């Protein structure tokens, strides 16, 4: 299961373009049935992964701050290679 998650994360990095990472994060719009959850997303304004409580599940939403930081190649998380 862990290997699958790592592989999925790698594939996502290949597919998600810089435009997607740096696009404004949409405001979550929840219907009455959707459960609220905590997620983390890359905030282009601050250049950091930030916490959000809502019901969205966007391309750049992650279940943990660490996953967001590892996946995001931009902002303060950019490698200096």
C-alpha positions as CSV (number, residue, x, y, z in Angstrom):
1,X,0.0,0.0,0.0
2,X,2.8,2.4,0.9
3,X,4.6,1.8,-2.4
4,X,1.3,2.5,-4.3
5,X,1.0,5.9,-2.5
6,X,4.6,6.9,-3.3
7,X,4.1,5.8,-6.9
8,X,0.8,7.8,-7.1
9,X,2.5,10.9,-5.7
10,X,5.3,10.6,-8.3
11,X,2.8,10.3,-11.1
12,X,0.9,13.3,-9.9
13,X,4.1,15.4,-9.9
14,X,4.6,14.5,-13.5
15,X,1.1,15.4,-14.5
16,X,0.4,18.6,-12.5
17,X,1.9,21.6,-14.2
18,X,3.2,24.8,-12.5
19,X,0.1,26.6,-13.7
20,X,-2.1,24.2,-11.6
21,X,0.1,24.5,-8.5
22,X,0.2,28.3,-8.7
23,X,-3.4,28.9,-9.6
24,X,-5.6,30.4,-6.9
25,X,-7.0,27.8,-4.6
26,X,-10.8,27.6,-5.0
27,X,-13.0,28.4,-2.0
28,X,-14.6,25.1,-0.9
29,X,-18.4,24.9,-1.5
30,X,-20.0,22.2,0.5
31,X,-23.4,20.8,0.2
32,X,-25.3,19.7,3.3
33,X,-24.2,16.1,2.9
34,X,-20.5,16.5,2.5
35,X,-18.4,15.9,5.6
36,X,-15.8,18.5,6.6
37,X,-12.2,17.4,6.6
38,X,-8.8,19.0,7.1
39,X,-6.6,19.2,4.1
40,X,-3.4,21.0,3.0
41,X,-2.9,22.9,-0.2
42,X,-0.2,25.1,-1.8
43,X,-1.0,28.8,-1.3
44,X,0.6,30.7,-4.2
45,X,0.3,34.0,-2.3
46,X,2.5,32.8,0.6
47,X,4.5,30.1,-1.3
48,X,3.7,27.6,1.5
49,X,1.4,24.6,2.1
50,X,-1.5,25.7,4.3
51,X,-4.3,24.0,6.2
52,X,-7.9,24.3,5.2
53,X,-11.0,22.8,6.7
54,X,-13.7,22.1,4.0
55,X,-15.0,19.5,1.7
56,X,-13.0,20.1,-1.4
57,X,-10.8,17.5,-3.0
58,X,-8.8,19.4,-5.6
59,X,-5.8,18.4,-7.6
60,X,-3.4,20.0,-5.1
61,X,-5.2,19.1,-1.8
62,X,-3.3,16.7,0.5
63,X,-4.3,14.9,3.7
64,X,-1.1,16.0,5.5
65,X,1.2,19.0,5.4
66,X,4.1,16.7,4.9
67,X,2.5,15.2,1.7
68,X,1.9,18.7,0.4
69,X,5.5,19.8,1.0
70,X,6.9,16.7,-0.6
71,X,4.7,17.0,-3.6
72,X,5.1,20.7,-4.3
73,X,8.2,21.7,-6.3
74,X,7.5,25.4,-6.0
75,X,7.6,28.2,-3.4
76,X,9.8,27.6,-0.4
77,X,9.8,23.9,-1.1
78,X,11.6,24.2,-4.5
79,X,14.8,22.2,-4.6
80,X,18.0,24.1,-5.1
81,X,19.5,21.5,-7.5
